[in-house]
């Protein structure tokens, strides 16, 4: 069984990420490993909720705990 890692992600008021990815609560998102491009289509999160403010403070509308 894979290890579960919890983290925190910041979104705008429409659950869109800073890179423009649109998310929905309860939905799972994956990227095929051979199509992964850093800062283009990858997903990121912070393991500590307070770290979000180091990167996104002016643009945060919502924060969610993610798996």
C-alpha positions in Angstrom: 0.0 0.0 0.0 1.2 3.5 -0.8 2.1 5.9 2.0 -0.5 8.6 2.4 1.0 12.1 2.7 -1.2 15.0 3.8 -0.5 18.6 2.9 -2.1 22.0 2.2 -2.8 23.8 -1.0 -3.8 27.4 -1.8 -6.4 28.3 -4.3 -8.3 31.4 -5.6 -12.0 31.8 -4.8 -12.9 29.4 -7.7 -10.5 26.6 -6.6 -8.0 27.5 -9.3 -4.3 27.1 -8.5 -1.7 29.8 -9.1 -0.5 27.9 -12.2 -4.1 27.9 -13.6 -5.2 24.3 -12.8 -8.9 24.0 -12.0 -9.7 21.8 -9.0 -12.9 20.3 -7.6 -13.4 19.2 -4.0 -13.5 15.4 -3.7 -11.9 14.7 -7.1 -8.5 13.0 -7.6 -6.0 14.4 -10.0 -3.0 12.6 -11.6 -0.4 13.3 -14.2 1.3 10.6 -16.2 4.9 10.4 -15.1 6.4 10.6 -18.6 4.3 13.8 -19.3 5.4 15.7 -16.1 6.9 19.1 -16.6 8.0 21.1 -13.6 6.2 24.5 -13.3 4.0 23.6 -16.4 1.7 20.8 -15.4 2.9 19.4 -12.0 1.1 19.7 -8.7 2.6 20.9 -5.5 1.6 21.5 -1.9 3.0 22.5 1.5 3.4 19.9 4.3 3.0 22.7 6.9 0.0 25.0 6.5 2.0 28.0 7.6 4.4 27.6 4.6 1.6 28.5 2.2 1.9 32.1 3.4 5.6 32.2 2.3 4.5 31.7 -1.3 0.9 32.8 -1.8 -0.1 35.4 0.8 -1.6 38.1 -1.5 -3.5 35.6 -3.7 -5.0 33.2 -1.2 -8.7 32.9 -1.0 -9.1 29.3 0.1 -6.8 26.7 1.7 -7.6 23.0 1.7 -6.0 20.0 3.4 -5.2 17.5 0.6 -3.9 13.9 0.4 
